[in-house]
């Protein structure tokens, strides 16, 4: 290297390292004015033409200016450079830079060329018509002989292009993503040098939290790839008021402002698949999944919520219950989270009501009732026990009857009614004492017995009289003994079932009918112990061997089988009908037709007459009575019907039924009379002194009379019942 070049290069290097303050200030000022100034100085881009930046501190030997002498160059975005803002050596000769691609040029009669040290020009005065060449000229025109140009200096190799500075101060640092770089001397110029990747410093500068030993993944923060939800053991990257590594604790919910993530049994789980915690996608939990006593709740901003959440439950959870199942509302598209055997009503979880006969929580959708059973909304209807003192529901409202509110586990076990753990419901074709379950409704076995007996004798087409009451009133003689055992002990409360002493039989019915000018009689009863029971079986009373009964599989209350020639037996309803003269099973399909024609129709008619005000009945205090409870009732225990042309007497007495308005049990009696020429009410009133006050009204023109009464105590009605029915003297049969 020549001495001149060496000195020049040394000056460049010194200036490069020290940076002339005045020049730098001027350059920076110009750059700042053009909004092209950043911390550390002007933009530093290697190639103006390729980068398109309007300002640069780029310079090269071939462009006529040294790097440190020309800080702020203006680039037109193509190829040319202009020195209109250059400092120092370039002076005012803009041609020097404009002609850099033509190493020599002519201006007038002067020939110039740019030396490598911009600012030196060579001319040849008087040259006319000559041709400028690099380093001089040749030839002249115009008759002027140009002087011999000076011998151009021996060309020296063009020094290598010195890269521009990429940073301003040695020791400065910057982050590119997670990579940390420092400003360092790169052999004569300043450039960024690699320090560390990934760098905790860069993670923290980006607002992240650094976890040592996990490489780039150890930065909890938005580093170009969202790291939320990244887990390492018991730590997770969360945005909990800022990016943080959180250490999980048992049953912990995070972040504190959302609680969408839970740490349970050493694992992290997210409630619902929702950004930004996509890294937990392999651990997504569906709505209502339960983890460590928390469930994923869709109604609470997709958060983990304690499974004993009182706001969601209409009752407290039982042992072993937890909110863990998605439940649809009983209508619409709403759903919520409830225990598996509970239901969702659109707002709250309703506990399983299958074992709660008295549960009052029932949804009414127009005319349909629903209750929660086994975790599903099930159509139901309101049921009553046989005396109407209880109202509630059974699991199968179409085929069960309500008994009590006691013990669901004893359902369909009627014998356990005689214990302290009564069943809540019994099933169709089961019975308790005289009360028979007929597909969701109660009837009495006395009503079944009477209807079957009237069917057997074809009562619709005969003159007959039927009377159902206690054995004391129906039977003429029960003073004899059977094998030294008084027959009455087969009839009274001498039988034991479970923990109680109960009647061995219920009421008796006797029917007397006329056929071919002869009278015949049948009697029957319902039994509370088996027909062939070894101690109190009724087979001993009528001397019928159980072996003579043609027992077949029975189905329902009308299916009777023969017991020899003198009896028919229904083992399903435990009914017996007997006659010494013989009993045949009717060939007709048994039903309630007889009852409807002879009992239910008059009751319905009376209810309508009362409802329309045609007849009015009052109790002894003058309060008007309602007899709607008797409409189509099949629960009577006492019955009297006499059909002797042209007379018809129909009477029913129903034991205690709960009166909701009076809030007490009431006994009802109804007797109707048709076809009598005498005014029945006048006859009844003749006995008013002995009868007491009774309600009797009639229509003499229609020969139709009604006696109705209702009493809280049965004493009065029981004493007057025979006088108005079986002992009624105008009926001479």
Secondary structure, 3 states (H helix, E strand, C coil): CCHHHHHHHHHHHHHHHHCCHHHHHHHHHHHHHCCCEECCEECCCCCHHHHCCCEECCCCHHHCCCHHHCCCEEECCCCCEECCCCCHHHCCCCHHHHCCCCCEEEECCEEEECCCCCCCCCCCCCCCCCEEECCEEECCCCCCCCCCCCCCCCCCCCCCCCCCCCCCCCCCEEEECCEEEEEEECCCCEEEEEEECCCHHHHHHCCCEECCCCHHHHEECECCCECCCCEECCEEEEECCCEEEEECCCCEEECCCCCCEEEECCEEEEECCCCCCHHHHHHEECCCCEECCEEEECCCCCEEEECCCCCCECCCCCCCCCCCEEEEECCCCCEEEECCCCEECCCCEECCCCCCCCCCCCEEECCEEEEEECCEEEEECCEECCCCCCEECCCCCCCEEECCCCEHHHCCCHHHHHCCCCECEEECCCEECCEEEECCEEEEHHHHHHHHHHHHCCHHHCCEEEEEECHHHHCCCCCCEECCEEHHHHCCCCEEECCEEECCEEEEEEEEEEECCEEEEEEEEEECCCCCCCCCCCHHHHCCCHHHECCCCCCCCCCCEEECCCEEEECCCCEEEECCCCCCCCCCCCCCHHHHHHHHHHHHHHHHHHHCCCCCCECCCCCECCCHHHCCCCCCCEEEEEEECCEEEEEEEEEEEEECCCCEEEEEEEEEEECCCCCHHHHHHHCHHHHCCCEEEEECCCCEEEEEEEECCCHHHHHHHHHHCCCCCCCCC
